Amino acid sequence: MRSLYLATLSAALSASASPLIKRADPQGVDVSHYQGAINWNTMKSNGVAFAYIKATEGTTYLDPEFSANYDGATNVGIIRGGYHFAHPDTSSGATQANYFLAHGGGWSGDGITLPGAIDLEAGCYGLTAAAMVSWIKDFSSTYHSKTSVYPVIYTTTSWWTECTGNSAAFASTNPLWIADWASSIGTLPAGWSYTTFWQYADSGSNPGDQDKFNGDLAGLKRCAVGLCPFTPLE
C-alpha cells in the first residue's frame, strides 16, 4: 500500500509540475537612449515579446528616445510599458509619479500596455528606511489613483534591504521586477514569494538589459490588462 501511495503521489506531483517545466518564459528587454536607434522589427523577429522603455527620471529628464522606442515597439506588436528612474531626494513620490504619468508612463487596459515601472537603485539618496518606504508609497498610491493599477517595482534585493529595511509593505499590491544577473533567481525582497519580471543580464542577443516574464504568454497578456500575476501560473 505504501509503495502504491508513493507511486501515485509521485505521478501526481510530476503531472502538476509539468506545465511549469515545459513553459517558455516570454523574453523581454528594457532600453533607454543608451542603446541608440533600435530596430524593433529585428527585436520582434528575435522573439522579444515585451519591453520596458525609459520615459523619465526625477522631474527634469525626459529620455530623448522614448517616443521612438515606444512607437517602434507598438508598431511591431511588442507589449510595452514605460519606466521611471526615481530620485527620491529631489521631490515627493507623488510629484514624480505625476511627472511620469504626464510623459509616457500612463496605463490603459488595451492589452498591449504594461503597468508603468519605478526603477529603484543607485543608493538610498540620504533617506532613512522609513522615509524611503513612505516615498515609495506616495509614488505608488498616486500612480494607482490615476490608473487603477499599481506600478511595477524594479529593484535588487540588496538595494531593497539596505534602503527600505527590507520592507514587506508592497508585496500584496505591486508586481516585482527583480534584477539578479545570474543563472537563477536568488533571495527575493521581504513579502514577495514570486517575481513577475526578472532582469537576468545587462547584455545579450538583443539591445538593452535582458528580461523574462515569469509565466507564459497568456499571463503576460493578462498583465497588459492590469492583472499581473503574483503567483506562478499552473
N, C-alpha and C positions, 0 to 999 in steps of 0.2 A: 504493500500500500504506500509506504513512504517513497519508494523509488518511483511509483506511478505518479504520486503527487509532485515530486521534484521534476519529473519529465514534463508534466502538464504545466507547472509553473514556468519552467524554462522556455517552453514553446510560447506561452502567453507573453512573457517578457520580450522575447525575440520579435513577436508579431507587433507588439505595441511600439517597440523601438525602431522598427524598420523604416517608417516614413522619415524619421529624423536622419537616419544613416544615409538614405537614398536622396534626401533633399539637396538641391543645389542652391546654396545661398546666393541671391542676386548680387552681382558685382556693382560697385559704385565708385565714385571719385568725389573728392572735394577740391575745388580750384579757386584761384583768385587771379589778379593781374600778373602775379609772378610767373604764371605759365604762358603769358603772351597770348597770341591768337591760337585758338583751338579749333581743330577740325572735328566738329561734332558728328558728322557722318561717319568718320572713322571710328569715333568712340562707340557709336551705335553698332557698327559692324564688328567691333571687338567684344561685343556682349555687355557693354555698360548699360545697366537698367535704371540707375538713378544717379543724381548728382546734387551735392550741396555746393552752392556758389556764394562766395563772399560778396556781401552787399555793403555793409557799413562797419565803422569802427568808432567807438566813442560817440561823439555828437558832431564831429568835424570832418569825418573822412567818408567819402563815397568811392568804392572800388571802381576805377575807370573802365574795367572790362565787364562789369556786372551785366549791363544790358545786352551786350553782345553774347556773353556766355548763356544768360538766361534764355534769350530768344533762340540761340543756336540749339540748346538742349530741347526746348519746346518744339522747334520745327522738325526734329527727327524723332519725336515721341519718347524722349527720356523723361522719366518722372524727376522733378527737380524742386528744390527749395532754396531759400536764402539763408545765410548765416551772418551773425553779428559778432564781431570781436569786441568783447567787453573791456571797458576801462572803469572799473568801479570807484576809482579815486577822483574822477573828474566831474561826475554828475550823478543824479539819482538813477536807480533802476528804471523807474517809470519814464524819466526823460529819455533814456537810451532806448527803451522799448518803443516809445513813440517815434523816435528818430528812425529806428529800424523799420517800423511799420510804414512810415512815410516814404521810404526809399528802397522798396523792393522786398521787404520782409513779411509782407502780408500773407494771408492764407485764405483759401476758399475750397470748399469740398467738391472740386471739379474732377477729381480722380487723377490729376497729374501734378498737384502741388503738395509737397511735404510741409508739415508744420515747420515754421522757422526755428532755427537753432541758435543758441547762445554759446559762444566759444569762451570757455573759462580756462585760462592758463597764464603763464608768464608772471608768476609771483602773486603775492597777496595784496599788493598795492597799498601797504600800510594799514590795512583794515584788520581788526580783530576777527576771530572766527564768528562771533555773534553778529558783528556788523556786516560781514560778508554774507551770512545766511539771510539777514534782513534785506540786503541789497538784491540778492537773487530773487527773494520772494517778491520784492517790489517790481522787478522786471517781469517775472513770471506771471504775477496776478494781473499786471497791466496788459500784457500780451493776451492772456486768456480773456480778459474783459472785452477786448476789441475783436477777437477772432473766434472765440468759443473753444479753442484748443490751447493746451499748454505747450510752451516751447520745448524742443529737444535740448537736453543739456549735454554739451560736448566737454569732456574733461579727461584727466588722468586720475587714477586712484591716489597717486602721491600728492597731486595738487589739491584734490578734494579733502584729503586727510589733513594736510597742513593748513589749508586756508578756510575750511569750514568746520574744522574739528571732527571731520567725518560725519557730518550731519545726515540723518536719515529722513529729513523733513520733506524731501521731494520725490521719494521713491514711489509713492502711490499716485502721483499726478503727472510727473514729467518723464517722458521716454529718455533713456540714457543712450548716449553715443560715446563709447569708451575708446580712448586712444591707447593702444597697447601694441607696440611694434614687436610682435613675437609670433611664434607658430601656433600659439593657442592663447586664449584669454586667461589672464591671471585673476587675482582677487579683485572684486568689484567694490565700489564705494558702499558705505553702510546703507542698508534698506533695500537696495536693488539685488535681486537674485538672478537678474536677466538683463542683458543689454540689447537694445533694439538695433543699434548700429555698432559696428566695430571697425575702427580705423587700424588696419593691421600693418601698414607700411607707409613710409613717406615718399616712396617712389616705386615704379613698376612699369608694366607694359603700356599703361595709359598715362597721360599727363596728370599731375597733381598727386595728392595723397590717395592711397588705395583703401577702399572700404568694402564691407559686406553688410547686407541686411540679414539679421539673424532670424530667418524664416524662409518662406517660399515667396514666389512672385505674387500669389494671391494675397499674402499677408502684406507685402509692400504696397499693393494697390489699395488695401484697406487703410493703410497708414495715410495714403493720399486722400482719403475721405474722412480723416480725423479719428481713425480707430487704430492707432499704433499699438501693437501688442506689447503686453508686459510679461507674458509667459510664452514659452516655445510653442509653436503650432504643431499639433499632432497630425 
